[in-house]
Amino acid sequence: MGYLAAIRRPPALMPILGIVLMAAASVGSFPSSAQPGATSPLIERPAESAALEPEPGEKAPASIQSSLGTFGDPGGYRELLKGRGISYNALYTNEVLGNVSGGIRRGPIYAGKLEMALTADLGVLAGWTGWSLFANAFQLHDTGGLRDRSFQRLITVSNIEAYPATRLSELWLEKRWGDNRFGLRVGQLAADGEFFSSDTGKLFLSNDWPTIAGANLPGGGPAYPLATPGIRFRYDPDASFAALVAVFNGDPGEQRFANRTGTNFRLNDPPLVMGEVQFRHHQSTDTSRLSGSVKLGFFRHFGRFDDFRFDIAGTPLASRESSGISRRLRGSGGIYGVVDQQIYRPEGGSHERGVSLYARVSGSPSDRSAIEAWADGGVVASGMVPGRPEDAFGLSFIYARIGAGARGFDRDTALNSPGFQPVRSSEASIELSYQAQILPGWLIQPDFQYVFNPSGGIANPFAPDRPIRGGAVFGLRSLITY
């Protein structure tokens, strides 16, 4: 988002990357008790890639390979590479979505995402104990997203929505040591898999990188479909606690033109720092107690941001006396919390089966943020349909409140301009979704959403005397994992 982009570009990340790479190399020179392959880069994936996550108790995701017979691994090359520490996976997502009411236009759209992921255990492949390499790329094809085309809203309708392109996403090296308690990751990173995410909420099509980060950070932040150079340190002393901190280049670049292929590898933007602590309980299958987790985190961008309401002299931007040049404010960011809590666990079931609730809440400075308060949450039932242990269904909501500075600008504009001048407030949506397994590795997902007050109540460009109306969206998604 151009109006939020930082104007100063100190080479903040480049020396940090150099220092960390040297530190990682020195760690690798000492004996390590880490177990190669004990953790998988696929364990924590963003919502749009959640089907790539391993099944409970397994080291690999459910794959359609098991249903293809000899065609599942022609020539046996996949198994051969696996023995040498190399594994690859693919996720093909296709969907048709359409709004039957509201918005600025109606009708269906098609969208597709092919994701390829490669993981290499460098301990097995090259004798580098504790080292691993990960890369993934997308081939994105669609006919226009409902969020922008039909509703011009801020909140996501589909978490695979992106501009058509073939692009690199992540490309990084990681060193694990100390019995896998410590991990250092360096390269091109995306934040939306490890930070600010709810495991329960990944069922929903609208669940993705939270709007409060996507709307407020330059370029939308390091999240699907964009990644950016960075470093991440993780500490996992046991299964009940984890702490993460990361430094990213602060602007991944606008996806349509500035970073269309994901290979810009920008290093000179003001940095974005994220940190999170995670507390988990009763995650194992050998307990009947209800599982849950709490995550607390922050994000801080060190660039400069426009004041939404006032100019450099403190005059309202909508005033006739204003210079029209926004006041520049130093830094922006936010704090957040995430809760996942199981409320029913079937006998002998894992922490991923039964009925669970989730919620995410966040706040950001109101004078420089398009969104100042944001929340989502819902309920998901998994493995509760008789005879269909892999099916899941749920109900969710998302709420986003427009920043006070932007609302104040709207009020000032209404006072100084004739005609209809809407004052934005908030937008929201609800979603009802059912995910059914057709075969291991193939899921079908019918979906319903209702959109309220798109973009907080902006004017309809085709009928400027009234706001864009909310409306109903129906859809069907297919996910095939290999």
Sequence and secondary structure as in RCSB ss.txt:
>XXXX:A:sequence
MGYLAAIRRPPALMPILGIVLMAAASVGSFPSSAQPGATSPLIERPAESAALEPEPGEKAPASIQSSLGTFGDPG
GYRELLKGRGISYNALYTNEVLGNVSGGIRRGPIYAGKLEMALTADLGVLAGWTGWSLFANAFQLHDTGGLRDRS
FQRLITVSNIEAYPATRLSELWLEKRWGDNRFGLRVGQLAADGEFFSSDTGKLFLSNDWPTIAGANLPGGGPAYP
LATPGIRFRYDPDASFAALVAVFNGDPGEQRFANRTGTNFRLNDPPLVMGEVQFRHHQSTDTSRLSGSVKLGFFR
HFGRFDDFRFDIAGTPLASRESSGISRRLRGSGGIYGVVDQQIYRPEGGSHERGVSLYARVSGSPSDRSAIEAWA
DGGVVASGMVPGRPEDAFGLSFIYARIGAGARGFDRDTALNSPGFQPVRSSEASIELSYQAQILPGWLIQPDFQY
VFNPSGGIANPFAPDRPIRGGAVFGLRSLITY
>XXXX:A:secstr
 GGG  S     HHHHHHHHHHHHHHHHTS     TTSS TTSS  GGGGGGS  TT SS   GGGGSGGGGSGG
GHHHHHHHTTEEEEEEEEEEEEEESSSSSS EEEEEEEEEEEEEEEHHHHHS TTEEEEEEEEEEEES  HIIII
I  SS S TT   SEEEEEEEEEEEEETTTTEEEEEEEE STTTSS  SGGGGSTT SS HHHHTTSGGG S TT
  EEEEEEEEEEETTEEEEEEEEES    TTTTTSSS      S EEEEEEEEEEE  STT  S  EEEEEEEEE
EEEEEEEEEEETTS BTTSTT  S EEEEEEEEEEEEEEEEEEE  TT  TTSEEEEEEEEEE  SSS SEEEEE
EEEEEEES BTTBTT EEEEEEEEEEE HHHHHHHHHHHHHS S      EEEEEEEEEEEEEETTEEEEEEEEE
EESGGGT EETTEEEEE   EEEEEEEEEEE 
